[in-house]
Amino acid sequence: MPTAAMTIPGAHSAVPVPRAVTPRADGRIDLVGLDRAQLSAALAEGGFAEKQVRLRTKQLWHWIYHRGLTDFAAMTDIAKGDRALLESRFVIGRPNVTEALVSIDGTRKWLLRTDDGHEFEMVFIPDADRGTLCVSSQVGCTLNCTFCHTGTMKLVRNLTSGEITGQIMLARDALGEWPKPGEDLTGEARMLTNIVMMGMGEPLYNFDNVAGALGVVMDEAGLALSKRRITLSTSGVVPMMARCGAELGVNLAVSLHAVNKETRDEIVPLNRKYGIEQLLAACAAYPGASNARRITFEYVMLKGINDSDDDARTLVRLLKMHDLPAKVNLIPFNPWPGSAYECSDPARIKSFSKIVFDAGISAPVRTPRGQDIMAACGQLKTASEKKSRAERDREAALESAA
């Protein structure tokens, strides 16, 4: 069924994408991702009496976001008749899992599918002292960064706040991190401690849905993750950066990747719209940025493109000129089929890092994770383009028979 189109600003011209999500075939409304006001409105529209709505909203919020329940029948403090009404009108959804992969280093990648049939990916990266979930905000991407596998995809549509929130909830399902009755499973007791909006898509081109999802995630009675443990990564959508800092207050990461106009125009085409100077000025003005909460600059190391000692010295000059509280993440390029780039040599990366470190700016080299399952930085692209549905169905049948 055709849907109306909206305009998403891209690097050169507007990109039309579907405005609306195709409704569920069964007509039920997914409650995941709704804020309290939206949840109350949905209940009132779904047949609940006005005097019941406030209590039912509070109860559902607890069961959905604190306990992780997806079955209304298990919500024991709600009257049986109301549970039946909820079941008939609503659903507590999760993204559909098409494929789940585990790397030799423990990284997990899920290929997920929306109810209307679009696929996207999510990655969990475990470390000794933290566990980071890399969350997608769009199906595909409109930015066309030439070193990024996701950038070779077309933008299909924005993910809804429910589809974004659902990724975190699905990860908690998989990790067994919903508290049992009488158990307080919070904070350091969890494997999933951090969220990065660094998956497929540009979060600031889907700001309202991202903000709605993160509102639920940061709610103390919701998923209860501190804004200090959430990082939003942007390629430099300058007009939205101040709003992100003011309304969400999360950590900011910027995909810089080059220090001059010519190179960044080539590898991050958005630079032709919002240039480096404009971008760094927006970073300097980002609400909440300080030495205690530095802005992270992501810098993928591309052999012979952006990795010279002069590039490193220019990077230092730019950051100091704007007096930015900064950390630079140097990312060894992760190859993908058809890429025109190579990773910088280890000695070149070490030299680049030393120049930045010697100038008093932290510049660690990121350890690649999940490369064997194409889950590393810049590698995400839905497997549906590489593997047919029939192939996946055969693999699933073999696994279930094993």
C-alpha positions in Angstrom: 0.0 0.0 0.0 1.6 3.3 -1.0 2.4 5.8 1.8 2.7 9.5 1.8 6.2 10.9 1.4 8.2 13.4 3.5 11.4 15.2 2.7 14.6 14.3 4.6 17.5 16.7 3.9 20.4 14.9 2.4 23.9 15.9 1.4 22.9 17.4 -2.0 19.1 17.2 -2.3 16.0 16.0 -0.6 15.4 12.3 -0.3 11.8 11.1 -0.3 11.0 8.4 2.2 7.7 7.0 3.5 6.2 9.2 6.2 3.9 6.6 7.8 4.5 3.1 8.9 2.2 0.5 7.5 -0.3 -0.4 10.3 -0.2 -3.9 11.8 -2.3 -6.4 9.9 -4.3 -7.3 13.1 -5.1 -3.6 13.7 -3.6 -3.6 17.2 -1.5 -0.7 18.5 2.1 -1.3 19.8 2.5 0.3 23.2 6.3 0.2 23.1 7.9 3.6 22.6 4.9 5.6 23.7 5.5 8.2 26.4 3.1 8.4 29.4 0.8 10.9 27.7 0.6 8.9 24.5 0.1 5.7 26.5 -2.8 7.3 28.4 -4.3 8.6 25.2 -4.1 5.2 23.6 -5.9 3.6 26.5 -8.6 6.2 26.5 -9.1 5.6 22.8 -9.0 1.9 23.3 -12.0 1.8 25.5 -10.8 2.4 29.1 -12.9 4.7 31.3 -11.3 8.0 32.1 -11.0 7.2 35.9 -9.1 4.0 35.0 -6.6 5.5 32.6 -4.2 7.0 35.1 -3.8 3.8 37.1 -3.6 1.5 34.1 -0.9 3.8 32.6 1.2 3.5 35.7 0.7 -0.3 35.9 1.6 -0.8 32.2 4.6 1.4 32.4 6.0 -0.7 35.2 5.2 -4.1 33.6 6.5 -3.1 30.1 9.7 -1.1 31.0 10.7 -2.4 34.5 9.7 -6.0 34.2 10.0 -6.5 30.4 6.7 -8.3 30.1 5.1 -8.8 26.6 2.1 -10.8 27.8 -0.9 -8.8 29.3 -2.2 -12.0 30.9 0.9 -12.0 33.3 0.1 -8.5 34.6 -1.4 -9.8 37.9 -2.4 -6.4 39.4 -4.7 -5.6 36.4 -8.3 -6.9 36.5 -8.8 -10.0 34.3 -11.4 -8.3 32.1 -9.1 -5.3 31.5 -6.3 -7.7 30.5 -8.5 -9.2 27.9 -9.4 -5.7 26.6 -5.7 -4.9 26.4 -4.9 -8.1 24.5 -7.6 -7.3 22.0 -6.5 -3.7 21.3 -2.8 -3.6 21.9 0.5 -5.4 21.7 3.9 -5.1 23.5 6.2 -5.6 20.5 9.8 -6.4 19.8 11.6 -6.2 16.4 11.4 -9.5 14.6 14.7 -11.4 14.7 15.7 -12.6 11.2 19.2 -13.7 12.1 21.4 -13.6 15.2 25.2 -13.9 15.0 27.9 -14.2 17.6 31.5 -13.2 16.9 34.6 -15.1 18.1 35.2 -12.0 20.4 31.8 -12.2 21.9 30.2 -9.4 19.9 26.6 -10.1 18.9 24.8 -8.9 15.8 21.1 -9.1 15.1 19.4 -8.7 11.7 16.0 -7.4 12.7 12.8 -6.9 10.7 10.0 -4.4 11.2 6.3 -5.5 11.2 6.0 -4.0 7.7 9.0 -6.0 6.4 12.0 -3.7 6.5 15.3 -4.9 7.8 18.0 -3.2 10.0 20.8 -4.2 12.3 21.8 -4.0 16.0 25.1 -4.9 17.7 26.1 -5.6 21.3 29.7 -5.2 22.3 30.7 -6.8 25.6 33.8 -5.5 27.5 35.2 -6.3 30.9 33.7 -3.3 32.6 30.8 -2.4 30.3 28.4 -3.7 27.6 27.5 -1.3 24.8 24.5 -1.6 22.5 24.8 0.0 19.1 21.3 1.0 18.1 20.0 1.9 14.7 17.7 4.9 14.0 16.8 4.4 10.3 16.5 1.6 7.8 19.3 2.5 5.5 21.0 5.9 5.4 20.9 9.0 3.2 24.4 10.3 3.9 26.5 8.2 1.4 29.7 8.3 3.4 32.0 6.5 0.9 33.9 4.4 3.5 30.8 3.1 5.3 29.0 0.0 4.2 25.7 1.3 5.5 26.2 4.4 3.3 25.9 2.3 0.2 22.3 1.5 1.1 19.3 3.7 0.1 17.3 5.2 2.9 14.0 3.3 3.2 12.4 5.0 6.2 12.9 6.3 9.7 12.5 3.8 12.6 9.7 4.7 15.0 10.3 5.4 18.7 8.9 2.0 19.4 11.3 0.3 17.0 14.2 2.1 18.5 13.2 1.4 22.1 12.4 -2.2 21.1 16.0 -2.8 20.2 17.1 -2.1 23.8 14.3 -4.2 25.1 15.2 -7.1 22.8 18.8 -6.9 23.9 17.7 -7.2 27.5 15.5 -10.2 26.6 18.5 -11.9 25.0 20.8 -11.1 27.9 18.3 -12.1 30.5 18.4 -8.7 32.2 14.8 -8.2 33.3 14.5 -8.4 37.1 12.5 -11.2 38.6 9.9 -10.4 41.4 11.7 -9.1 44.4 15.0 -8.6 42.5 16.5 -5.2 41.8 18.6 -5.7 38.7 20.0 -2.2 38.0 23.2 -0.4 37.1 26.4 -2.4 37.4 24.5 -5.6 37.8 23.6 -5.5 34.1 25.7 -6.5 31.2 24.1 -3.8 29.0 25.4 -0.6 30.6 25.8 1.8 27.7 23.9 2.8 24.5 25.4 4.4 21.4 23.1 5.7 18.6 25.7 4.7 16.1 23.9 1.9 14.2 22.3 2.3 10.8 21.1 5.8 9.9 21.7 9.4 11.0 19.9 10.0 14.4 19.5 13.7 13.9 17.5 13.2 10.7 15.0 11.2 12.8 15.2 13.4 15.9 11.7 13.2 17.2 11.6 9.4 17.2 15.1 9.1 18.7 14.2 11.7 21.4 11.0 9.8 22.2 12.8 6.5 22.5 15.6 8.0 24.6 13.0 9.6 26.9 11.7 6.2 27.8 15.3 4.8 28.1 16.3 7.6 30.5 13.1 7.6 32.5 13.9 6.5 36.1 10.7 4.4 36.1 11.3 3.3 32.6 14.5 1.6 31.3 16.4 3.8 33.8 19.7 4.4 31.9 21.5 7.6 32.7 22.1 10.2 30.0 25.8 9.9 30.8 25.7 6.4 29.5 24.1 7.3 26.2 26.1 8.7 23.2 24.5 10.0 20.0 26.7 10.0 16.9 26.1 12.4 14.1 27.9 13.1 10.8 27.3 16.8 11.4 23.7 17.8 11.1 24.5 21.2 12.5 21.0 22.7 12.9 19.9 19.9 15.1 23.0 19.7 17.4 22.0 22.4 19.9 18.5 20.9 20.2 20.0 17.5 20.9 22.1 18.9 23.7 19.4 21.0 25.2 16.5 18.4 25.1 18.4 15.2 25.6 21.7 16.1 27.2 23.4 12.9 26.0 27.0 12.6 25.1 27.9 13.7 21.6 30.1 11.9 19.1 30.9 13.5 15.7 32.0 11.5 12.6 34.8 13.9 11.5 37.1 11.6 9.5 39.0 14.4 7.7 40.5 17.8 8.5 40.2 19.6 5.2 37.3 20.4 2.9 38.4 18.5 -0.1 38.9 15.2 1.7 35.8 15.5 3.9 33.6 16.5 0.9 34.7 13.2 -0.7 34.3 10.8 2.1 31.5 12.5 4.2 29.4 14.3 1.5 27.3 16.1 4.2 30.3 18.3 4.6 29.3 20.1 1.4 26.2 21.3 3.3 27.7 21.8 6.7 31.4 22.5 6.5 34.1 21.7 9.1 34.3 25.1 10.6 30.5 25.3 11.0 30.5 21.8 12.5 33.2 22.6 15.0 31.6 25.8 16.0 28.4 23.8 16.7 30.4 21.4 18.8 32.0 24.2 20.8 28.5 25.5 21.6 27.1 22.0 22.5 25.2 22.2 25.8 26.9 20.4 28.6 30.2 19.9 26.8 33.1 20.1 29.3 36.4 18.5 30.2 34.3 16.0 32.3 32.0 15.4 29.3 34.2 15.6 26.3 32.9 15.5 22.7 34.2 12.4 20.9 35.5 12.8 17.4 35.4 9.6 15.4 38.2 9.4 12.8 38.4 6.3 10.5 42.0 5.7 9.4 42.1 5.4 5.6 45.5 4.6 4.0 46.8 7.6 2.0 43.6 9.6 2.4 43.5 11.2 5.8 46.3 9.6 7.9 49.4 11.8 7.4 51.3 13.5 10.2 50.1 16.8 8.7 46.5 15.7 9.0 47.2 14.9 12.7 48.7 18.3 13.3 45.8 20.0 11.5 43.4 18.1 13.6 45.1 19.3 16.8 45.1 22.9 15.5 41.3 22.8 14.7 40.3 21.4 18.0 42.5 23.8 20.0 41.3 26.8 17.8 37.8 26.1 18.9 38.8 25.3 22.5 37.0 22.0 22.3 36.9 19.5 25.2 37.7 16.6 22.9 38.6 13.0 22.7 39.6 11.5 19.3 38.7 7.9 18.6 41.0 6.5 15.9 39.2 3.7 14.1 41.1 1.3 11.9 39.1 1.0 8.7 37.0 -2.2 8.6 37.0 -3.6 5.1 33.8 -4.7 3.3 33.1 -6.2 -0.1 33.6 -3.6 -2.9 35.2 -0.9 -0.7 37.7 1.3 -2.5 39.7 2.0 0.7 42.4 0.3 2.7 43.2 0.6 6.4 46.2 2.7 7.4 49.3 0.7 8.4 49.7 0.1 12.2 52.8 2.3 12.3 51.0 5.1 10.5 48.1 4.9 13.0 50.6 4.9 15.9 52.3 8.0 14.6 49.0 9.8 14.1 47.9 8.9 17.6 51.2 10.1 19.2 51.0 13.5 17.6 47.5 14.0 18.9 48.3 12.6 22.4 51.5 14.7 22.6 49.3 17.8 22.1 47.3 16.9 25.2 44.3 15.4 23.4 43.3 11.8 24.1 43.5 9.7 20.9 43.1 6.0 21.6 43.0 3.5 18.8 39.8 1.5 18.8 40.2 -2.2 18.8 38.1 -3.7 16.0 35.2 -5.9 17.2 32.9 -8.3 15.4 34.7 -8.1 12.1 34.1 -11.8 11.4 30.3 -11.2 11.4 30.5 -7.8 9.7 29.5 -6.0 13.0 32.4 -3.7 13.2 32.2 0.1 12.8 31.2 1.0 9.3 30.3 -2.5 8.3 26.5 -2.6 9.1 24.4 -3.4 6.1 21.4 -5.6 6.2 22.2 -9.2 5.2 19.0 -9.4 3.1 21.1 -7.8 0.3 23.6 -10.6 0.6 21.5 -13.6 1.4 18.1 -14.6 0.1 15.1 -15.3 2.3 15.1 -18.9 1.1 18.7 -19.3 2.2 18.0 -18.0 5.7 14.9 -20.2 5.9 17.0 -23.3 5.0 19.6 -22.3 7.6 16.9 -21.9 10.3 15.4 -25.3 9.4 18.8 -26.9 9.7 19.4 -25.3 13.1 16.1 -26.4 14.5 16.6 -29.9 13.3 20.1 -30.1 14.8 
